[in-house]
Every structure is written in C-alpha cells, then in structure tokens.
Amino acid sequence: MLASSSSGNSAFIRTERTRILVDAGLSKRDLFARLAAIDEQCDSVDAILVTHEHSDHVSGLVSLARQLNAPIFITRLTAPAIPWGEYTPKLDCFQAGTTFTIGDIEIDSFTIPHDAIDPVGFCFRTHGIKIGIVTDLGYLPDSIKFHLRGTDLLVLESNHDLEMLKVGPYPWSVKQRVMGRKGHLSNDVVSDFIRIDLDSSISTLVLGHLSEHNNHPEIVRNVAGRALDKTGRALFTRLVVAEPKQQTEVFTY
C-alpha cells in the first residue's frame, strides 16, 4: 500500500511479469518517490486501475497517465467523471462485475456501496494467490463477502471510530454521509466482519483508509485485535494497520 487514508490512496501489485497500480490519489512526485522506495521504477507500470472518481483516489491520475502512457482500466460510467482536460487517455473501459486479465494477473471487479458514480472493488488472482482490495463502502453486503472468499491477503477499510466521528469537527451532513450505507465502514462494523465472516484463508489482514480526523491507528489495532482474539484467529491471521501518510511494508507471497 503506497498510501491508504482519507487524504490519498494508491496500491501497487506485482508479479515477475506484471506491475499494476490501483488508484493514484497522490501527486505524481509522491507516487514516484514511494515506488522508488520499494525499488520499483515508475515506467515499469503496465496498467492503472481506478476504483472510483473521488479525489483521494485520482488526484494524481492525469499527470501520472500523461507520463507513463499506461492503459487505464476504469468502468464505463466512471471514465467521464475524471477531469482529463486536453489529455486523451488510453482507456480500457469495463463493466462493473466483469473479470479481465492484465499480464499474468486475473482481476475480478465488483460493485461496492459508496456515494460515487460506479465504485468498484477488486480481487487479484495469480499463481494460486488471491488478494482483495475493498475500501470506500458503507456496509458489507453478501455479494462482497462472496467475492472475498479464499483471499490470502485482504485490504479492507476501517475508516472511523463512531464516537470520534460523532463528536468530531465534521458538519452533521457529512457525518450522516460517512455513517450512511453509501459512506464508510466503522471500526465496529469491521470487528463484526472479523468475528463472523472473516475467511479462514486470510493470512494477512490490512486495515486502511483511516480517517485522519475520526480515527487512530491504535484504536483500529485494538478493536480488530480483540475481534481476532475472540475468534481464535490471532495466531493465524496477521493484522496490519496502514497508517495515514506513510506506505506499508511490502507483502510477499
């Protein structure tokens, strides 16, 4: 995870043959620096995937795409919502819910409940490994739980602490949006998911997209850790919290 918070999001996935960037919610300069920190060259990116059009996921997309000239995989409904300006992007548009292949990585897309035009989550499958990336959603419907079955590594949103949100600085209308069914997942909802629905295949659970005003990494770590303990999964599933404004370690499978 190159970045994962309410202010910027981007993830990098690679095999020996294929390199994919998921979202570009940082400046081009920051993205290049964070790729360089893991010994990856920016011009080696084979494709950019877009989950939805909100600025914390696409603020650096146009300038990045101009330089890389890599194809952008984006849903047909989301593509017109990006401010391309005079730039003509190399788009590969897909319908939410379809499966497509980039290099040696097979990618499942699926609709997520969020207040964007056509938001999607992704699962990536290659060489017997499955990775799920699901952030920016107000709740976890059964359809998403189905897609997440069999994942080895799961990146899931744990956006806010409900009490911090209620007493925090946001206007009430924004608080209602965040708490709504097309908003963001709270720590408590994620805890319930861990206790009831976390697949036994998941060896690494990365919780991210933390609100910088309405959450704290230690709260996320404590709430999720207790849920793992209650289910007896703490010994088998490693918990990692993606902290705002810094990239995570590299996860290798």
Secondary structure, DSSP 8 states (H G I E B T S, - for coil): --EEETTEEEEEEE-SS-EEEE---S-HHHHHHHHHTTT--GGG--EEE-S---HHHHTTHHHHHHHH---EEEETTTGGGS--TT----EEEE-TT-EEEETTEEEEEEE--SSSSS-EEEEEEETTEEEEEE-S-SS--HHHHHHTTT-SEEEEE--B-HHHHHHSSS-HHHHHHHHSTTS--BHHHHHHHHHHT--TT-SEEEEE-B-SSS--HHHHHHHHHHHHHHTT-TTTSEEEE--TTS-------
